[in-house]
Amino acid sequence: MDLMQPPIPSDEPKAPPPPPTSADQPPRKPVGALKKVAAVLVACVSVLYLINPTLGLFELLPDALPVVGNLDEAFFTLALVSALGALGLEIPFLRRR
């Protein structure tokens, strides 16, 4: 056997690599107690605001204003999603690559 010859390729197909699992992802950093409290407060305020946009008890921007009227609801939706992500809820579109 000549050591300089390249190996002969086999006719067997190679198996595809296994799909990534949660064990392959880096571990999340622990969230501090103050950050958890702030995230819970932001989530609660956001939920209260989003449940109550048309009751008129408190409204930052009136919805009658074109385009700008819905920005407050968009802000509180973003705040709620961010707070849930900070609390450890896996939200697919927030996952960093």
TIRO-2110 file (N, C-alpha, C; in Angstrom, 1 decimal):
// TIRO-2110
0.8, -1.2, 0.0, N, 1, A
0.0, 0.0, 0.0, CA, 1, A
0.9, 1.2, 0.0, C, 1, A
0.6, 2.1, -0.9, N, 2, A
1.4, 3.3, -1.0, CA, 2, A
0.8, 4.4, -0.1, C, 2, A
1.6, 5.0, 0.7, N, 3, A
1.1, 6.0, 1.7, CA, 3, A
0.8, 7.3, 1.0, C, 3, A
1.2, 7.6, -0.2, N, 4, A
1.0, 8.8, -0.9, CA, 4, A
-0.3, 8.8, -1.7, C, 4, A
-1.0, 7.7, -1.8, N, 5, A
-2.2, 7.7, -2.5, CA, 5, A
-3.4, 8.3, -1.7, C, 5, A
-4.3, 9.0, -2.4, N, 6, A
-5.4, 9.5, -1.6, CA, 6, A
-6.4, 8.4, -1.3, C, 6, A
-7.2, 8.5, -0.3, N, 7, A
-8.1, 7.4, 0.0, CA, 7, A
-9.2, 7.3, -1.1, C, 7, A
-9.6, 6.1, -1.3, N, 8, A
-10.6, 5.8, -2.3, CA, 8, A
-12.0, 6.1, -1.8, C, 8, A
-12.8, 7.0, -2.5, N, 9, A
-14.1, 7.4, -2.0, CA, 9, A
-15.0, 6.2, -2.0, C, 9, A
-15.9, 6.1, -1.0, N, 10, A
-16.8, 5.0, -0.9, CA, 10, A
-18.1, 5.5, -1.6, C, 10, A
-18.9, 4.5, -2.0, N, 11, A
-20.2, 4.8, -2.6, CA, 11, A
-21.3, 5.1, -1.6, C, 11, A
-21.1, 4.9, -0.4, N, 12, A
-22.1, 5.1, 0.6, CA, 12, A
-22.3, 6.6, 0.8, C, 12, A
-23.6, 7.0, 0.9, N, 13, A
-23.9, 8.5, 1.1, CA, 13, A
-23.6, 8.8, 2.5, C, 13, A
-23.2, 10.1, 2.7, N, 14, A
-22.8, 10.6, 4.0, CA, 14, A
-24.1, 11.0, 4.7, C, 14, A
-24.2, 10.7, 6.0, N, 15, A
-25.4, 11.1, 6.8, CA, 15, A
-25.4, 12.6, 7.0, C, 15, A
-26.5, 13.3, 6.9, N, 16, A
-26.6, 14.7, 7.2, CA, 16, A
-26.3, 15.0, 8.6, C, 16, A
-25.8, 16.2, 8.9, N, 17, A
-25.5, 16.5, 10.3, CA, 17, A
-26.8, 16.6, 11.1, C, 17, A
-26.7, 16.3, 12.4, N, 18, A
-27.9, 16.4, 13.2, CA, 18, A
-28.4, 17.9, 13.4, C, 18, A
-29.7, 18.1, 13.5, N, 19, A
-30.2, 19.5, 13.7, CA, 19, A
-29.7, 20.0, 15.0, C, 19, A
-29.6, 21.3, 15.1, N, 20, A
-29.1, 22.0, 16.4, CA, 20, A
-30.2, 21.8, 17.4, C, 20, A
-29.7, 21.6, 18.6, N, 21, A
-30.6, 21.4, 19.8, CA, 21, A
-30.4, 22.6, 20.7, C, 21, A
-31.2, 22.6, 21.8, N, 22, A
-31.0, 23.7, 22.7, CA, 22, A
-29.7, 23.6, 23.5, C, 22, A
-29.2, 22.4, 23.6, N, 23, A
-27.9, 22.2, 24.3, CA, 23, A
-26.8, 22.8, 23.5, C, 23, A
-27.0, 23.0, 22.2, N, 24, A
-25.9, 23.6, 21.3, CA, 24, A
-25.9, 25.1, 21.5, C, 24, A
-26.9, 25.7, 22.0, N, 25, A
-27.0, 27.2, 22.2, CA, 25, A
-26.2, 27.6, 23.4, C, 25, A
-25.6, 28.7, 23.4, N, 26, A
-24.9, 29.2, 24.6, CA, 26, A
-25.9, 29.4, 25.8, C, 26, A
-25.5, 29.2, 27.0, N, 27, A
-26.5, 29.4, 28.1, CA, 27, A
-26.8, 30.9, 28.3, C, 27, A
-28.0, 31.1, 28.7, N, 28, A
-28.4, 32.5, 29.0, CA, 28, A
-27.8, 33.0, 30.3, C, 28, A
-27.5, 34.3, 30.3, N, 29, A
-27.0, 34.9, 31.5, CA, 29, A
-28.1, 35.0, 32.5, C, 29, A
-27.8, 34.8, 33.8, N, 30, A
-28.9, 34.9, 34.8, CA, 30, A
-29.3, 36.3, 34.9, C, 30, A
-30.6, 36.5, 35.1, N, 31, A
-31.2, 37.9, 35.2, CA, 31, A
-31.2, 38.3, 36.7, C, 31, A
-30.7, 39.4, 37.0, N, 32, A
-30.7, 39.9, 38.4, CA, 32, A
-32.1, 40.2, 38.9, C, 32, A
-32.2, 40.2, 40.2, N, 33, A
-33.5, 40.4, 40.8, CA, 33, A
-34.1, 41.8, 40.5, C, 33, A
-33.3, 42.8, 40.5, N, 34, A
-33.8, 44.1, 40.1, CA, 34, A
-34.3, 44.2, 38.7, C, 34, A
-33.6, 43.5, 37.8, N, 35, A
-34.0, 43.5, 36.4, CA, 35, A
-35.4, 42.7, 36.2, C, 35, A
-35.5, 41.6, 37.0, N, 36, A
-36.8, 40.9, 37.0, CA, 36, A
-38.0, 41.7, 37.5, C, 36, A
-37.7, 42.5, 38.6, N, 37, A
-38.8, 43.3, 39.1, CA, 37, A
-39.2, 44.4, 38.1, C, 37, A
-38.2, 45.0, 37.5, N, 38, A
-38.5, 46.0, 36.5, CA, 38, A
-39.2, 45.4, 35.3, C, 38, A
-38.8, 44.2, 34.9, N, 39, A
-39.5, 43.6, 33.7, CA, 39, A
-40.9, 43.3, 34.1, C, 39, A
-41.2, 42.8, 35.3, N, 40, A
-42.6, 42.5, 35.7, CA, 40, A
-43.4, 43.8, 35.7, C, 40, A
-42.8, 44.9, 36.3, N, 41, A
-43.6, 46.1, 36.3, CA, 41, A
-43.9, 46.6, 34.9, C, 41, A
-42.9, 46.6, 34.0, N, 42, A
-43.1, 47.0, 32.6, CA, 42, A
-44.2, 46.2, 31.9, C, 42, A
-44.1, 44.9, 32.2, N, 43, A
-45.1, 44.0, 31.6, CA, 43, A
-46.5, 44.3, 32.1, C, 43, A
-46.6, 44.5, 33.4, N, 44, A
-47.9, 44.8, 34.0, CA, 44, A
-48.5, 46.1, 33.5, C, 44, A
-47.7, 47.2, 33.4, N, 45, A
-48.1, 48.5, 32.9, CA, 45, A
-48.5, 48.3, 31.4, C, 45, A
-47.7, 47.6, 30.7, N, 46, A
-48.0, 47.4, 29.3, CA, 46, A
-49.3, 46.7, 29.0, C, 46, A
-49.5, 45.6, 29.8, N, 47, A
-50.8, 44.9, 29.6, CA, 47, A
-52.0, 45.7, 30.0, C, 47, A
-51.9, 46.5, 31.1, N, 48, A
-53.0, 47.4, 31.5, CA, 48, A
-53.3, 48.4, 30.5, C, 48, A
-52.2, 49.0, 29.9, N, 49, A
-52.4, 50.0, 28.9, CA, 49, A
-53.0, 49.4, 27.6, C, 49, A
-52.6, 48.2, 27.2, N, 50, A
-53.1, 47.6, 26.0, CA, 50, A
-54.5, 47.1, 26.1, C, 50, A
-54.9, 46.7, 27.3, N, 51, A
-56.2, 46.2, 27.6, CA, 51, A
-57.2, 47.4, 27.5, C, 51, A
-56.7, 48.6, 27.9, N, 52, A
-57.5, 49.8, 28.1, CA, 52, A
-57.4, 50.9, 27.0, C, 52, A
-57.0, 50.6, 25.8, N, 53, A
-56.8, 51.7, 24.9, CA, 53, A
-58.0, 52.5, 24.5, C, 53, A
-59.2, 51.8, 24.5, N, 54, A
-60.4, 52.5, 24.0, CA, 54, A
-61.3, 52.9, 25.1, C, 54, A
-61.0, 52.5, 26.3, N, 55, A
-61.9, 52.9, 27.4, CA, 55, A
-61.7, 54.4, 27.8, C, 55, A
-60.6, 54.9, 27.5, N, 56, A
-60.4, 56.3, 27.6, CA, 56, A
-60.0, 56.8, 29.1, C, 56, A
-59.7, 55.8, 29.9, N, 57, A
-59.3, 56.2, 31.3, CA, 57, A
-58.0, 56.9, 31.3, C, 57, A
-57.0, 56.4, 30.5, N, 58, A
-55.8, 57.1, 30.3, CA, 58, A
-55.3, 56.8, 28.9, C, 58, A
-54.9, 57.8, 28.2, N, 59, A
-54.5, 57.7, 26.8, CA, 59, A
-53.4, 58.7, 26.6, C, 59, A
-52.2, 58.2, 26.2, N, 60, A
-51.1, 59.1, 26.0, CA, 60, A
-51.3, 59.9, 24.7, C, 60, A
-51.7, 59.3, 23.6, N, 61, A
-51.9, 60.0, 22.3, CA, 61, A
-53.3, 59.6, 21.9, C, 61, A
-54.2, 60.5, 21.6, N, 62, A
-55.5, 60.1, 21.1, CA, 62, A
-55.4, 59.4, 19.8, C, 62, A
-56.2, 58.3, 19.6, N, 63, A
-56.2, 57.5, 18.4, CA, 63, A
-56.7, 58.2, 17.2, C, 63, A
-57.4, 59.4, 17.4, N, 64, A
-58.0, 60.1, 16.3, CA, 64, A
-56.9, 60.8, 15.5, C, 64, A
-55.7, 61.0, 16.0, N, 65, A
-54.6, 61.6, 15.3, CA, 65, A
-54.1, 60.6, 14.2, C, 65, A
-54.0, 61.0, 13.0, N, 66, A
-53.6, 60.0, 12.0, CA, 66, A
-52.1, 59.6, 12.2, C, 66, A
-51.8, 58.4, 12.0, N, 67, A
-50.5, 57.8, 12.1, CA, 67, A
-49.9, 57.8, 13.5, C, 67, A
-49.9, 59.0, 14.1, N, 68, A
-49.3, 59.2, 15.4, CA, 68, A
-50.2, 58.6, 16.5, C, 68, A
-51.5, 58.4, 16.3, N, 69, A
-52.4, 58.0, 17.3, CA, 69, A
-52.1, 56.6, 17.8, C, 69, A
-51.6, 55.7, 16.9, N, 70, A
-51.3, 54.3, 17.3, CA, 70, A
-49.9, 54.1, 17.8, C, 70, A
-49.1, 55.1, 17.8, N, 71, A
-47.7, 54.9, 18.3, CA, 71, A
-47.6, 54.5, 19.7, C, 71, A
-48.5, 55.0, 20.6, N, 72, A
-48.4, 54.6, 22.0, CA, 72, A
-48.7, 53.1, 22.2, C, 72, A
-49.7, 52.6, 21.4, N, 73, A
-50.0, 51.2, 21.5, CA, 73, A
-48.8, 50.3, 21.0, C, 73, A
-48.2, 50.8, 19.9, N, 74, A
-47.0, 50.1, 19.4, CA, 74, A
-45.9, 50.1, 20.4, C, 74, A
-45.7, 51.2, 21.1, N, 75, A
-44.6, 51.3, 22.1, CA, 75, A
-44.9, 50.3, 23.2, C, 75, A
-46.1, 50.3, 23.7, N, 76, A
-46.4, 49.4, 24.8, CA, 76, A
-46.4, 47.9, 24.4, C, 76, A
-46.7, 47.6, 23.2, N, 77, A
-46.5, 46.3, 22.7, CA, 77, A
-45.1, 45.9, 22.6, C, 77, A
-44.2, 46.8, 22.2, N, 78, A
-42.8, 46.5, 22.1, CA, 78, A
-42.2, 46.3, 23.6, C, 78, A
-42.7, 47.2, 24.5, N, 79, A
-42.3, 47.1, 25.9, CA, 79, A
-42.7, 45.8, 26.5, C, 79, A
-43.9, 45.3, 26.2, N, 80, A
-44.4, 44.0, 26.7, CA, 80, A
-43.6, 42.9, 26.2, C, 80, A
-43.3, 42.8, 24.9, N, 81, A
-42.5, 41.8, 24.3, CA, 81, A
-41.1, 41.8, 24.8, C, 81, A
-40.5, 42.9, 25.0, N, 82, A
-39.2, 43.0, 25.6, CA, 82, A
-39.1, 42.6, 27.0, C, 82, A
-40.1, 42.9, 27.8, N, 83, A
-40.2, 42.5, 29.2, CA, 83, A
-40.3, 41.0, 29.3, C, 83, A
-41.2, 40.4, 28.5, N, 84, A
-41.3, 39.0, 28.5, CA, 84, A
-40.0, 38.3, 28.1, C, 84, A
-39.3, 38.8, 27.1, N, 85, A
-38.0, 38.3, 26.7, CA, 85, A
-37.0, 38.4, 27.9, C, 85, A
-37.0, 39.5, 28.6, N, 86, A
-36.1, 39.7, 29.7, CA, 86, A
-36.4, 38.7, 30.9, C, 86, A
-37.7, 38.3, 31.0, N, 87, A
-38.1, 37.3, 32.0, CA, 87, A
-37.7, 35.9, 31.6, C, 87, A
-37.2, 35.7, 30.4, N, 88, A
-36.8, 34.3, 30.0, CA, 88, A
-37.7, 33.6, 29.1, C, 88, A
-38.8, 34.3, 28.7, N, 89, A
-39.7, 33.6, 27.7, CA, 89, A
-39.1, 33.7, 26.3, C, 89, A
-39.0, 32.5, 25.7, N, 90, A
-38.3, 32.4, 24.4, CA, 90, A
-39.3, 32.9, 23.3, C, 90, A
-39.0, 34.0, 22.7, N, 91, A
-39.8, 34.6, 21.7, CA, 91, A
-39.0, 34.4, 20.4, C, 91, A
-39.5, 33.7, 19.4, N, 92, A
-38.7, 33.3, 18.2, CA, 92, A
-38.0, 34.5, 17.5, C, 92, A
-38.8, 35.6, 17.3, N, 93, A
-38.2, 36.7, 16.5, CA, 93, A
-37.3, 37.6, 17.2, C, 93, A
-37.2, 37.3, 18.5, N, 94, A
-36.2, 38.1, 19.3, CA, 94, A
-34.9, 37.4, 19.5, C, 94, A
-34.8, 36.1, 19.1, N, 95, A
-33.6, 35.4, 19.3, CA, 95, A
-32.4, 36.0, 18.5, C, 95, A
-31.3, 36.2, 19.2, N, 96, A
-30.1, 36.7, 18.5, CA, 96, A
-29.4, 35.6, 17.8, C, 96, A
-28.8, 35.9, 16.7, N, 97, A
-28.1, 34.9, 15.9, CA, 97, A
-26.6, 35.0, 16.1, C, 97, A
END
